Structure formats: structure tokens, C-alpha cells
Amino acid sequence: MAQKGMISPFESSLIRKLQPDSSQIPQPVISYGLSSYGYDIRLSASEFRIFRHIPGTVIDPKNFNPQNLESTQLHTNESGSYFILPAHSYGLGVALEKLEVPANITVICIGKSTYARCGIIANLTPAEAAWRGHLTLEFSNSSSADCRIYANEGVVQLLFLEGEPCAVNYETRQGKYQDQLEIVTIARV
């Protein structure tokens, strides 16, 4: 299903090293691509936003103020491109891969152990049957230190559950997060 457009771009094996060109030594990356029972998706370099407190405001999921999210800079060095998630903060990114979930599949998203061991908690909601788009990814830094989150490398694993097509799927009920672009999508009611 993935090769037929369910995941795009699709990597048919688990990528652990990249070789920018034939004259360079392969560089390790946080793995992405097809794994044993799932697929590890990458964080897009397009944007990453961090929740900031604005005095006098309260974050309200029914009336979300986009000013509570601050864009953060993409950094690059010999280790790769990354965003910095400050200690004890919460940020939103977006998946590089686009999903087109079939009507008989639901996708559960879980954090990768590499980040979990650094104090990063991935709080992701499922991609329901017949959902399409780029997942908005939610990360909490529970550690007392700033942490890098690497762009274009694996950040979460997708697990696929197959069943009979449901009577009302995400597309037929006109879900509010359908067809998300490769940008952070804020809460909406």
C-alpha cells in the first residue's frame, strides 16, 4: 500500500546512514523508512514552532491564538539540520511524508526510543481511516536541558492497524484536519 501512494516519499528500507556524495563518508542519521512492523517518518525542515507564554493570555483550543506559537530557526552543522526544543517546553513540527490512509487502515503514531531517551515525548494523535495530509507532530521536552530535534531524519514511528472499512471514516465525516499541508496546523474547532 505504501508503494502505491499511502506514504510519499516512501523509503522501502530502514535508512540509518546517508552518503551525500561518493567522495564523502556515510553520515549516521536517526533511522527512517520501512521498519519491522511500521514506518518511521521524518520531521520536515519547513517549520517548527514552540509554545511561548504571552502575559495575559491562556491557550484555548476553541479559540487558539497563533501568537502563542513562535517559529524557531533551523540550524545546520556537521551532524545535520535541527531545531532546538528548549528545556521544559512544547513544540509543533510537521511530517516530511504525506499520508493517504486507506479506508480500512488506522495509523497509531508513537515516539522513537532515540528521542525518548533524551526526554522528548512525542504526543501524537492517530491518523484515522481515509485521512490525508502531512501530520502535525507534537513534542514535549521533559528534560532540564535543551534538545535537538533533527529535520529530515526519523522522529516517530507509524503502526498500521487493518480492519474492515468503518461506516463513517475521516473523509466521509469531513474531518477538520483533512488535507493538511507541510506546515504546522494549529488547533481548530
TORPA-4810 file (N, C-alpha, C, O; in nm, 3 decimals):
<nodes>
NODE_1_0.083_-0.120_0.000_0.000_0.000_0.000_0.087_0.126_0.000_0.054_0.226_-0.064_M
NODE_2_0.199_0.119_0.074_0.287_0.236_0.082_0.347_0.268_-0.055_0.356_0.385_-0.092_A
NODE_3_0.386_0.166_-0.128_0.445_0.188_-0.261_0.342_0.239_-0.361_0.378_0.294_-0.465_Q
NODE_4_0.214_0.220_-0.330_0.107_0.265_-0.419_0.054_0.402_-0.380_-0.051_0.443_-0.428_K
NODE_5_0.126_0.474_-0.292_0.088_0.612_-0.261_0.041_0.640_-0.120_0.008_0.754_-0.089_G
NODE_6_0.035_0.538_-0.033_-0.008_0.563_0.104_0.092_0.650_0.178_0.053_0.728_0.266_M
NODE_7_0.221_0.638_0.146_0.327_0.718_0.207_0.412_0.776_0.094_0.460_0.703_0.007_I
NODE_8_0.429_0.908_0.097_0.507_0.972_-0.009_0.587_1.089_0.047_0.529_1.177_0.109_S
NODE_9_0.719_1.093_0.028_0.803_0.992_-0.037_0.815_0.868_0.052_0.805_0.877_0.174_P
NODE_10_0.836_0.753_-0.013_0.843_0.624_0.056_0.983_0.567_0.046_1.042_0.562_-0.062_F
NODE_11_1.037_0.522_0.159_1.166_0.452_0.164_1.138_0.306_0.193_1.082_0.274_0.298_E
NODE_12_1.175_0.216_0.104_1.141_0.074_0.116_1.230_-0.003_0.214_1.208_-0.122_0.237_S
NODE_13_1.329_0.064_0.272_1.413_0.000_0.375_1.441_0.104_0.484_1.415_0.223_0.466_S
NODE_14_1.495_0.057_0.594_1.529_0.146_0.705_1.662_0.214_0.673_1.763_0.147_0.654_L
NODE_15_1.661_0.347_0.666_1.781_0.425_0.635_1.847_0.465_0.766_1.784_0.528_0.851_I
NODE_16_1.975_0.429_0.783_2.049_0.464_0.904_2.171_0.550_0.876_2.227_0.611_0.967_R
NODE_17_2.212_0.556_0.748_2.327_0.638_0.708_2.297_0.701_0.574_2.232_0.642_0.488_K
NODE_18_2.346_0.823_0.558_2.333_0.894_0.430_2.472_0.922_0.377_2.563_0.955_0.452_L
NODE_19_2.486_0.910_0.247_2.612_0.943_0.182_2.582_1.056_0.084_2.533_1.032_-0.026_Q
NODE_20_2.612_1.182_0.125_2.578_1.297_0.040_2.633_1.285_-0.102_2.562_1.316_-0.198_P
NODE_21_2.755_1.241_-0.116_2.810_1.210_-0.249_2.918_1.104_-0.233_2.960_1.074_-0.121_D
NODE_22_2.963_1.049_-0.344_3.054_0.934_-0.339_3.190_0.966_-0.276_3.262_0.873_-0.237_S
NODE_23_3.227_1.092_-0.267_3.357_1.127_-0.210_3.352_1.143_-0.057_3.457_1.158_0.006_S
NODE_24_3.233_1.138_0.001_3.220_1.160_0.146_3.190_1.030_0.219_3.139_0.934_0.161_Q
NODE_25_3.222_1.029_0.346_3.195_0.915_0.433_3.047_0.918_0.471_2.993_1.024_0.500_I
NODE_26_2.981_0.800_0.469_2.839_0.798_0.510_2.821_0.854_0.651_2.897_0.820_0.742_P
NODE_27_2.719_0.939_0.670_2.691_1.001_0.798_2.572_0.932_0.865_2.471_0.906_0.799_Q
NODE_28_2.582_0.901_0.995_2.468_0.838_1.064_2.351_0.936_1.076_2.370_1.056_1.094_P
NODE_29_2.230_0.882_1.064_2.108_0.960_1.083_2.018_0.883_1.178_2.035_0.762_1.197_V
NODE_30_1.922_0.952_1.238_1.821_0.884_1.317_1.729_0.815_1.216_1.670_0.879_1.130_I
NODE_31_1.718_0.684_1.228_1.660_0.600_1.123_1.520_0.643_1.081_1.440_0.693_1.160_S
NODE_32_1.494_0.620_0.952_1.362_0.645_0.894_1.339_0.545_0.782_1.433_0.484_0.730_Y
NODE_33_1.213_0.528_0.746_1.176_0.435_0.640_1.105_0.313_0.697_1.061_0.312_0.811_G
NODE_34_1.096_0.209_0.613_1.024_0.088_0.649_1.095_0.012_0.759_1.214_-0.020_0.745_L
NODE_35_1.024_-0.017_0.869_1.081_-0.093_0.980_1.007_-0.227_0.990_0.929_-0.261_0.901_S
NODE_36_1.030_-0.301_1.095_0.973_-0.436_1.108_0.821_-0.440_1.093_0.769_-0.516_1.012_S
NODE_37_0.751_-0.358_1.171_0.604_-0.360_1.169_0.546_-0.221_1.149_0.430_-0.198_1.182_Y
NODE_38_0.623_-0.130_1.097_0.574_0.006_1.080_0.661_0.084_0.987_0.735_0.030_0.905_G
NODE_39_0.650_0.214_1.001_0.725_0.306_0.915_0.768_0.425_0.999_0.686_0.486_1.068_Y
NODE_40_0.896_0.459_0.995_0.949_0.574_1.069_0.949_0.696_0.978_1.019_0.699_0.877_D
NODE_41_0.868_0.797_1.016_0.859_0.917_0.934_0.959_1.021_0.983_1.010_1.013_1.095_I
NODE_42_0.985_1.119_0.897_1.083_1.224_0.923_1.015_1.356_0.958_0.901_1.382_0.920_R
NODE_43_1.089_1.439_1.030_1.047_1.575_1.059_1.085_1.662_0.941_1.199_1.659_0.896_L
NODE_44_0.991_1.739_0.891_1.019_1.832_0.781_1.101_1.950_0.831_1.088_1.992_0.946_S
NODE_45_1.186_2.001_0.745_1.265_2.121_0.776_1.183_2.248_0.750_1.233_2.358_0.772_A
NODE_46_1.058_2.234_0.703_0.980_2.352_0.663_0.949_2.445_0.778_0.953_2.567_0.761_S
NODE_47_0.917_2.391_0.897_0.893_2.479_1.012_0.882_2.399_1.141_0.848_2.281_1.142_E
NODE_48_0.911_2.469_1.250_0.896_2.415_1.385_0.856_2.533_1.472_0.917_2.639_1.465_F
NODE_49_0.755_2.514_1.553_0.704_2.623_1.638_0.704_2.580_1.784_0.675_2.464_1.816_R
NODE_50_0.736_2.675_1.871_0.743_2.648_2.015_0.640_2.733_2.086_0.623_2.851_2.055_I
NODE_51_0.570_2.673_2.181_0.473_2.746_2.261_0.546_2.846_2.350_0.643_2.811_2.418_F
NODE_52_0.500_2.969_2.348_0.555_3.076_2.432_0.441_3.138_2.512_0.329_3.153_2.463_R
NODE_53_0.473_3.172_2.635_0.372_3.239_2.719_0.366_3.386_2.683_0.468_3.455_2.678_H
NODE_54_0.246_3.433_2.658_0.222_3.575_2.635_0.142_3.622_2.756_0.029_3.578_2.776_I
NODE_55_0.200_3.712_2.838_0.130_3.755_2.960_-0.014_3.798_2.929_-0.042_3.870_2.834_P
NODE_56_-0.104_3.750_3.014_-0.245_3.785_2.999_-0.322_3.694_2.906_-0.442_3.713_2.887_G
NODE_57_-0.255_3.593_2.847_-0.326_3.502_2.758_-0.330_3.362_2.817_-0.245_3.324_2.897_T
NODE_58_-0.429_3.288_2.774_-0.445_3.149_2.810_-0.463_3.073_2.678_-0.538_3.118_2.591_V
NODE_59_-0.396_2.960_2.663_-0.414_2.882_2.542_-0.552_2.818_2.547_-0.586_2.746_2.641_I
NODE_60_-0.631_2.846_2.445_-0.769_2.799_2.438_-0.786_2.718_2.310_-0.781_2.775_2.201_D
NODE_61_-0.807_2.586_2.320_-0.822_2.505_2.200_-0.943_2.543_2.115_-0.947_2.511_1.996_P
NODE_62_-1.043_2.610_2.174_-1.160_2.653_2.097_-1.138_2.786_2.028_-1.211_2.821_1.935_K
NODE_63_-1.040_2.861_2.071_-1.010_2.992_2.014_-0.858_3.012_2.020_-0.809_3.099_2.091_N
NODE_64_-0.787_2.929_1.944_-0.641_2.927_1.953_-0.580_3.055_1.897_-0.613_3.099_1.788_F
NODE_65_-0.490_3.113_1.975_-0.419_3.234_1.934_-0.285_3.193_1.874_-0.197_3.149_1.947_N
NODE_66_-0.267_3.207_1.743_-0.141_3.164_1.680_-0.019_3.241_1.732_0.094_3.198_1.709_P
NODE_67_-0.040_3.353_1.801_0.073_3.427_1.857_0.139_3.350_1.971_0.251_3.382_2.010_Q
NODE_68_0.070_3.249_2.026_0.129_3.166_2.130_0.234_3.069_2.074_0.304_3.003_2.151_N
NODE_69_0.244_3.059_1.944_0.344_2.974_1.879_0.449_3.061_1.812_0.416_3.148_1.731_L
NODE_70_0.573_3.038_1.846_0.684_3.116_1.791_0.767_3.027_1.699_0.807_2.918_1.738_E
NODE_71_0.791_3.074_1.577_0.877_3.000_1.485_1.018_2.993_1.541_1.064_3.087_1.606_S
NODE_72_1.085_2.883_1.516_1.222_2.868_1.562_1.312_2.840_1.443_1.269_2.787_1.341_T
NODE_73_1.436_2.876_1.457_1.534_2.869_1.349_1.581_2.726_1.325_1.597_2.648_1.419_Q
NODE_74_1.601_2.692_1.199_1.664_2.566_1.161_1.814_2.588_1.162_1.865_2.678_1.096_L
NODE_75_1.886_2.505_1.238_2.032_2.513_1.248_2.091_2.400_1.165_2.027_2.297_1.146_H
NODE_76_2.212_2.417_1.117_2.281_2.312_1.043_2.428_2.311_1.081_2.493_2.415_1.089_T
NODE_77_2.478_2.190_1.106_2.622_2.170_1.126_2.659_2.034_1.070_2.581_1.976_0.994_N
NODE_78_2.775_1.981_1.107_2.820_1.853_1.052_2.730_1.736_1.092_2.734_1.632_1.027_E
NODE_79_2.650_1.752_1.197_2.560_1.645_1.240_2.430_1.643_1.162_2.359_1.542_1.162_S
NODE_80_2.397_1.753_1.095_2.273_1.762_1.020_2.199_1.891_1.049_2.253_1.982_1.111_G
NODE_81_2.074_1.898_1.004_1.988_2.014_1.027_1.895_1.982_1.143_1.842_1.871_1.153_S
NODE_82_1.875_2.079_1.231_1.797_2.053_1.352_1.732_2.179_1.405_1.774_2.291_1.377_Y
NODE_83_1.625_2.156_1.483_1.560_2.261_1.560_1.598_2.237_1.706_1.627_2.124_1.744_F
NODE_84_1.596_2.342_1.787_1.623_2.327_1.929_1.492_2.344_2.005_1.425_2.447_1.994_I
NODE_85_1.458_2.241_2.083_1.340_2.246_2.169_1.391_2.275_2.310_1.455_2.189_2.371_L
NODE_86_1.364_2.395_2.364_1.415_2.431_2.497_1.365_2.336_2.606_1.264_2.268_2.591_P
NODE_87_1.440_2.333_2.716_1.403_2.252_2.832_1.261_2.287_2.877_1.221_2.403_2.875_A
NODE_88_1.187_2.186_2.918_1.052_2.202_2.973_0.960_2.283_2.881_0.884_2.367_2.928_H
NODE_89_0.969_2.257_2.752_0.883_2.330_2.658_0.811_2.231_2.566_0.833_2.110_2.571_S
NODE_90_0.725_2.287_2.483_0.641_2.207_2.395_0.649_2.269_2.256_0.642_2.391_2.241_Y
NODE_91_0.663_2.184_2.154_0.674_2.236_2.019_0.596_2.154_1.918_0.561_2.039_1.943_G
NODE_92_0.568_2.217_1.805_0.496_2.153_1.695_0.582_2.156_1.569_0.638_2.259_1.533_L
NODE_93_0.591_2.042_1.504_0.658_2.030_1.375_0.561_1.965_1.278_0.443_1.949_1.308_G
NODE_94_0.612_1.928_1.162_0.527_1.864_1.062_0.606_1.753_0.994_0.728_1.763_0.977_V
NODE_95_0.536_1.648_0.957_0.599_1.534_0.891_0.641_1.569_0.749_0.569_1.641_0.678_A
NODE_96_0.755_1.519_0.708_0.801_1.535_0.570_0.714_1.451_0.477_0.679_1.494_0.367_L
NODE_97_0.679_1.330_0.521_0.599_1.240_0.438_0.452_1.279_0.440_0.399_1.324_0.541_E
NODE_98_0.390_1.262_0.326_0.245_1.282_0.315_0.180_1.144_0.322_0.227_1.049_0.261_K
NODE_99_0.071_1.135_0.398_-0.003_1.010_0.412_-0.136_1.018_0.338_-0.201_1.122_0.336_L
NODE_100_-0.175_0.906_0.279_-0.309_0.888_0.224_-0.356_0.754_0.279_-0.336_0.649_0.218_E
NODE_101_-0.420_0.760_0.396_-0.458_0.640_0.468_-0.580_0.576_0.402_-0.682_0.643_0.384_V
NODE_102_-0.571_0.447_0.367_-0.687_0.379_0.308_-0.804_0.371_0.407_-0.786_0.389_0.527_P
NODE_103_-0.922_0.345_0.356_-1.045_0.341_0.437_-1.048_0.224_0.535_-1.131_0.222_0.625_A
NODE_104_-0.959_0.125_0.518_-0.959_0.010_0.608_-0.836_0.007_0.700_-0.804_-0.098_0.757_N
NODE_105_-0.768_0.118_0.713_-0.645_0.128_0.793_-0.658_0.246_0.890_-0.712_0.351_0.853_I
NODE_106_-0.610_0.229_1.012_-0.590_0.340_1.106_-0.445_0.335_1.148_-0.388_0.227_1.163_T
NODE_107_-0.385_0.451_1.168_-0.242_0.461_1.197_-0.222_0.516_1.338_-0.276_0.621_1.372_V
NODE_108_-0.145_0.444_1.418_-0.106_0.491_1.550_0.037_0.543_1.540_0.122_0.480_1.479_I
NODE_109_0.062_0.658_1.600_0.193_0.722_1.595_0.256_0.717_1.733_0.194_0.757_1.832_C
NODE_110_0.380_0.669_1.741_0.449_0.662_1.870_0.589_0.719_1.856_0.646_0.722_1.747_I
NODE_111_0.644_0.764_1.967_0.777_0.822_1.966_0.887_0.720_1.944_0.870_0.601_1.973_G
NODE_112_0.999_0.766_1.893_1.116_0.680_1.873_1.199_0.678_2.001_1.208_0.777_2.072_K
NODE_113_1.259_0.563_2.029_1.335_0.545_2.152_1.455_0.639_2.161_1.493_0.680_2.270_S
NODE_114_1.516_0.672_2.047_1.631_0.762_2.049_1.595_0.896_2.114_1.672_0.948_2.195_T
NODE_115_1.479_0.950_2.080_1.435_1.076_2.140_1.382_1.056_2.281_1.405_1.140_2.368_Y
NODE_116_1.311_0.946_2.305_1.257_0.919_2.439_1.370_0.915_2.541_1.352_0.960_2.654_A
NODE_117_1.485_0.861_2.503_1.599_0.852_2.594_1.663_0.988_2.621_1.748_1.001_2.709_R
NODE_118_1.622_1.089_2.545_1.671_1.226_2.566_1.566_1.311_2.638_1.589_1.430_2.661_C
NODE_119_1.453_1.253_2.674_1.349_1.326_2.744_1.243_1.385_2.653_1.158_1.462_2.699_G
NODE_120_1.246_1.351_2.525_1.148_1.403_2.430_1.030_1.307_2.423_1.046_1.189_2.394_I
NODE_121_0.911_1.360_2.450_0.788_1.283_2.444_0.712_1.326_2.319_0.682_1.444_2.301_I
NODE_122_0.682_1.230_2.233_0.601_1.258_2.114_0.456_1.227_2.149_0.421_1.111_2.175_A
NODE_123_0.372_1.330_2.149_0.231_1.315_2.182_0.153_1.328_2.053_0.109_1.437_2.017_N
NODE_124_0.136_1.217_1.984_0.074_1.222_1.852_-0.061_1.154_1.852_-0.082_1.052_1.917_L
NODE_125_-0.152_1.212_1.777_-0.284_1.155_1.763_-0.285_1.059_1.644_-0.198_1.069_1.558_T
NODE_126_-0.380_0.966_1.638_-0.383_0.871_1.527_-0.420_0.938_1.396_-0.484_1.043_1.394_P
NODE_127_-0.379_0.876_1.287_-0.426_0.914_1.154_-0.537_0.815_1.121_-0.511_0.697_1.097_A
NODE_128_-0.658_0.863_1.122_-0.774_0.776_1.109_-0.793_0.727_0.966_-0.733_0.779_0.872_E
NODE_129_-0.879_0.627_0.953_-0.912_0.572_0.822_-0.955_0.683_0.726_-1.040_0.765_0.760_A
NODE_130_-0.897_0.685_0.607_-0.925_0.780_0.499_-0.876_0.923_0.528_-0.924_1.018_0.467_A
NODE_131_-0.779_0.938_0.622_-0.718_1.069_0.646_-0.607_1.093_0.544_-0.539_0.999_0.504_W
NODE_132_-0.589_1.218_0.502_-0.484_1.255_0.406_-0.411_1.380_0.455_-0.471_1.469_0.516_R
NODE_133_-0.281_1.383_0.428_-0.205_1.504_0.455_-0.073_1.478_0.523_-0.028_1.364_0.535_G
NODE_134_-0.011_1.586_0.569_0.114_1.582_0.645_0.078_1.596_0.792_0.015_1.694_0.832_H
NODE_135_0.116_1.498_0.872_0.085_1.502_1.015_0.153_1.620_1.084_0.271_1.646_1.062_L
NODE_136_0.079_1.690_1.169_0.140_1.786_1.261_0.191_1.702_1.377_0.117_1.621_1.433_T
NODE_137_0.317_1.723_1.414_0.383_1.642_1.515_0.402_1.724_1.642_0.445_1.839_1.636_L
NODE_138_0.369_1.666_1.756_0.374_1.736_1.884_0.484_1.676_1.971_0.491_1.554_1.990_E
NODE_139_0.571_1.763_2.025_0.684_1.717_2.107_0.692_1.795_2.237_0.676_1.917_2.239_F
NODE_140_0.717_1.723_2.345_0.738_1.784_2.475_0.879_1.750_2.520_0.920_1.634_2.515_S
NODE_141_0.954_1.850_2.565_1.087_1.826_2.619_1.073_1.822_2.771_1.063_1.926_2.837_N
NODE_142_1.073_1.702_2.827_1.056_1.686_2.970_1.187_1.696_3.046_1.189_1.688_3.169_S
NODE_143_1.297_1.714_2.975_1.428_1.720_3.041_1.459_1.864_3.085_1.391_1.958_3.046_S
NODE_144_1.562_1.876_3.166_1.604_2.008_3.213_1.708_2.071_3.122_1.768_2.173_3.156_S
NODE_145_1.728_2.011_3.004_1.825_2.064_2.908_1.758_2.085_2.773_1.662_2.017_2.739_A
NODE_146_1.809_2.182_2.696_1.761_2.200_2.559_1.795_2.073_2.480_1.891_2.004_2.512_D
NODE_147_1.715_2.044_2.377_1.738_1.922_2.298_1.723_1.952_2.150_1.636_2.029_2.109_C
NODE_148_1.807_1.890_2.069_1.796_1.899_1.924_1.693_1.798_1.874_1.686_1.685_1.922_R
NODE_149_1.614_1.842_1.777_1.526_1.751_1.704_1.564_1.767_1.557_1.550_1.874_1.499_I
NODE_150_1.614_1.658_1.499_1.673_1.664_1.366_1.568_1.661_1.255_1.478_1.577_1.254_Y
NODE_151_1.581_1.755_1.162_1.496_1.761_1.043_1.547_1.660_0.941_1.666_1.629_0.936_A
NODE_152_1.457_1.610_0.860_1.488_1.514_0.753_1.539_1.381_0.805_1.599_1.303_0.731_N
NODE_153_1.515_1.355_0.934_1.553_1.228_0.996_1.432_1.176_1.074_1.337_1.250_1.097_E
NODE_154_1.438_1.049_1.113_1.325_0.985_1.180_1.290_1.050_1.312_1.378_1.082_1.391_G
NODE_155_1.160_1.070_1.337_1.114_1.127_1.464_1.006_1.045_1.532_1.002_1.039_1.655_V
NODE_156_0.919_0.983_1.455_0.814_0.898_1.513_0.793_0.776_1.425_0.824_0.776_1.306_V
NODE_157_0.738_0.671_1.486_0.707_0.550_1.412_0.556_0.539_1.396_0.479_0.566_1.488_Q
NODE_158_0.516_0.498_1.277_0.376_0.474_1.247_0.350_0.325_1.253_0.426_0.246_1.196_L
NODE_159_0.243_0.284_1.321_0.199_0.146_1.326_0.062_0.140_1.260_-0.024_0.224_1.288_L
NODE_160_0.042_0.043_1.173_-0.079_0.035_1.092_-0.170_-0.076_1.141_-0.126_-0.190_1.158_F
NODE_161_-0.297_-0.044_1.164_-0.396_-0.141_1.205_-0.497_-0.156_1.092_-0.557_-0.058_1.047_L
NODE_162_-0.515_-0.280_1.046_-0.607_-0.304_0.935_-0.733_-0.372_0.985_-0.728_-0.458_1.073_E
NODE_163_-0.845_-0.333_0.929_-0.973_-0.393_0.964_-1.071_-0.374_0.851_-1.034_-0.335_0.740_G
NODE_164_-1.195_-0.402_0.879_-1.300_-0.376_0.780_-1.317_-0.225_0.769_-1.304_-0.154_0.868_E
NODE_165_-1.347_-0.174_0.650_-1.373_-0.030_0.638_-1.484_0.013_0.735_-1.587_-0.054_0.745_P
NODE_166_-1.464_0.124_0.804_-1.563_0.171_0.900_-1.680_0.237_0.828_-1.667_0.281_0.713_C
NODE_167_-1.793_0.243_0.894_-1.913_0.300_0.834_-1.894_0.447_0.799_-1.937_0.493_0.694_A
NODE_168_-1.828_0.521_0.889_-1.803_0.663_0.866_-1.654_0.688_0.891_-1.609_0.682_1.006_V
NODE_169_-1.579_0.716_0.786_-1.436_0.740_0.802_-1.408_0.890_0.807_-1.499_0.972_0.798_N
NODE_170_-1.281_0.924_0.820_-1.242_1.065_0.837_-1.285_1.150_0.718_-1.329_1.264_0.736_Y
NODE_171_-1.273_1.096_0.599_-1.312_1.172_0.480_-1.462_1.191_0.471_-1.508_1.302_0.443_E
NODE_172_-1.540_1.085_0.495_-1.686_1.099_0.480_-1.747_1.187_0.588_-1.850_1.250_0.565_T
NODE_173_-1.685_1.193_0.706_-1.740_1.284_0.809_-1.679_1.424_0.799_-1.703_1.510_0.884_R
NODE_174_-1.599_1.445_0.694_-1.538_1.576_0.666_-1.458_1.627_0.786_-1.484_1.736_0.837_Q
NODE_175_-1.361_1.546_0.830_-1.274_1.581_0.942_-1.203_1.713_0.921_-1.161_1.745_0.810_G
NODE_176_-1.190_1.790_1.027_-1.138_1.927_1.019_-0.989_1.936_0.990_-0.939_2.043_0.957_K
NODE_177_-0.916_1.825_1.002_-0.771_1.828_0.974_-0.736_1.754_0.846_-0.621_1.715_0.826_Y
NODE_178_-0.834_1.734_0.759_-0.810_1.665_0.632_-0.724_1.751_0.539_-0.739_1.873_0.536_Q
NODE_179_-0.635_1.688_0.464_-0.551_1.751_0.361_-0.457_1.857_0.418_-0.438_1.962_0.357_D
NODE_180_-0.398_1.830_0.535_-0.300_1.923_0.592_-0.179_1.935_0.500_-0.132_1.837_0.443_Q
NODE_181_-0.131_2.058_0.487_-0.013_2.086_0.406_0.113_2.061_0.490_0.104_2.027_0.607_L
NODE_182_0.228_2.079_0.430_0.355_2.060_0.501_0.390_2.185_0.582_0.498_2.242_0.570_E
NODE_183_0.293_2.223_0.666_0.310_2.334_0.761_0.242_2.292_0.891_0.156_2.204_0.891_I
NODE_184_0.280_2.356_1.001_0.218_2.326_1.130_0.072_2.370_1.124_0.042_2.484_1.086_V
NODE_185_-0.018_2.281_1.160_-0.162_2.311_1.163_-0.202_2.329_1.310_-0.183_2.239_1.392_T
NODE_186_-0.257_2.444_1.342_-0.293_2.474_1.481_-0.431_2.416_1.514_-0.506_2.375_1.426_I
NODE_187_-0.462_2.412_1.644_-0.590_2.360_1.692_-0.705_2.440_1.632_-0.700_2.563_1.621_A
NODE_188_-0.808_2.367_1.593_-0.931_2.432_1.541_-1.053_2.355_1.587_-1.046_2.235_1.612_R
NODE_189_-1.164_2.425_1.598_-1.290_2.362_1.639_-1.390_2.378_1.527_-1.504_2.333_1.539_V
</nodes>
